[in-house]
Structures are given as C-alpha cells and as structure tokens.
Amino acid sequence: IFFRLFEAMGMVFYGFAPSAINLDVLIHTFSGVSAGAIATLTLHPVDLVKTRFQAQDGTVARRINNVTYTSTLQAFRCILKSEGIPALYQGMTPALLGGTSGWGLYFGCYKYLKAMLPEDLVMRNFIAATSAGPPLP
C-alpha cells in the first residue's frame, strides 16, 4: 500500500514542479510525507485493535470494558460497539507525526544519497536505501 501511495504522490508532485528547477529530493520528501500520512490514517484502526488484543493476556485484570477479546475481529467489533468509531483513532497524533516525518526523511535522504553516488555503481540503490536508515514507524 505504502509504496503505491508514494509513487502516486510523486507523480502528483512532479506535475507541479517547474521544469527548470531540480526538486527531486524535495518531491521525494513530500511524497514520503504524504504516503506516510495516508497509510497511517488508513491503517491506524487495525494497529489499535492489534495492540489492544495483544495487551490482554486473558486474565480478568487485563479486561477492557469488562470484555476479554477472543479474536482480532471480535476485538474490532467490541471496540466499535462499546466505544464508537472515534475509539479506533485514539493515539493518532503521535502515530501520524512519526509516520509522516519518518517516511519523509527516509525518502528525502534516499534520493539525496542516490544522487551523490556514481550512476555506474552496481549497488547504487541498495547503498542509498541502507544509508538512509530505517524509516520511523
């Protein structure tokens, strides 16, 4: 999902870039930020349900709203029924800030480092990708 979003956002941003100026690094950064935001907004409810399900160990002390989750789907249904749709987006702000900034920095650094390496270098993409570091979650 993420890389498709990244490619789509890159095409959108390249459409707005003046042809006389090389904005590759900036466009990659904005594409990473945009894709990170969309992916986080889309997948945060799944992550929240997964986290709540994992936090329970089946004991009475770990129940949430007096319910012990038995499956991911059941946890999703219980959260929707007892807390509503907004509950699926609890903790969104830190996830959104981390996802957008992490992916933006990663792709900006990747494009910058790739431009610094010789074009005939066989492992150019690999070196740039690993040197840019892992994106923040």
N, C-alpha and C positions, 0 to 999 in steps of 0.2 A: 504494500500500500504506500509506504513512505516514499520509495524511490520513484514510483509512478507520479506521485504528487510533486516531487522535486522536479522531475522532468517537465511536467505540465507548467509549473510555476516559472521555470526557467524560460520556457517558450513565451510565456506572457510577458515577463520582464525584458526579454530580448526584443520584443516588439516595441517597447517604449524607449529603448536605448538609442541615443544619437549614434549614427554610424561612424562619425569622425572620432569618437572617444572610445577607448577600450575599457569597458566596465565589467570585464569577465569576473573578477574577484568579487566585486560588489553585487553583481547579479547572482552569482553562486551563493553569496551570503544571504541575500534576500530570499532566494528560492529555498534555502535550507530553513530559514526562519518561518516562512510561510508553510512549507510542508510539515515542519515540526508542530506548528500551531494547529493545523487541520488534523493531523494524525492524533495529537493529544486530545483535542476536542472530541474526536470520533471514538477513540479507544479508551478514554478515561473511565467510563462506566464499567467496562469489562475489567479494567485493572482494579477498580474499587471493589467489585464483587469478589475478584480473586483474592485480594488482600483480606477482606473480611472473612472469607471462607477459610483461608489459611490461618487466621488469627485464632480460630476456635480449635480447641483440642477435644471437644466432645464432652467436657465436664460442665456441670451446672454453673460453675463460677465464670465460665467464658461465654455464656449465652448472651446474645444481643437481642433486646426486646423480648426476653424470655423464650427465645427460639434458638434451637441448635440446628445449624444448616446441615443438610444431608448431601446436597449436591450443589454444583455451581448454579444450575438452572433454578433450583429451589431457593437458593440464596437471592438470586436476582428477583424472583417473584416476590419473596418476602419483603425485600427492601422496597420494591415498588409499592406493594400493598400497604405496608405499615408506615413508610416514611415519604413516599411520593417520588416523583421524578427528580426534584432538586437534590435528594439524598445521593443520587448517582454521581453528582458533580461536586461532592464535598472534597475539599483539598485540591480543587482545580488550579487555583492560583500558583502554588509552588510548582506543580507539575507543568503548567503552561510556561512559566518563566524558565524553568530548567530545560524543557524540551525545545523551546524556540531558541534560546541563547546557545544551547549546546550544539544543535544541528547547524545553526547559522555560523558559529565559529568553526565548526568542523569543515563545512564545505568551503567557507572562505579561505581557511588555511590550506585545504587540499588544493584549491585552484591556484593559490599563490605559490605554493611549493612546487606544484607541477610545472608552472611557468618558469621557475628558476632552474629546473633540471634540463639537461640537454635533450632535445627531441629524439635523438637516435638512441637514447638509453633504453635498453630492452625492458627493464623493470620500472620504468618511469612512474606508471600509475600506482604500482604496488608501493614503491618508496614514498610517494607523495601521500598516499592514503594512510600508511602506517605512521608516517612522521606527523601527520595532522593530529593523531591521537584519537582515542575513542570519544564519540560524542557523549555528552552528558545525558542521562535519562530524563 
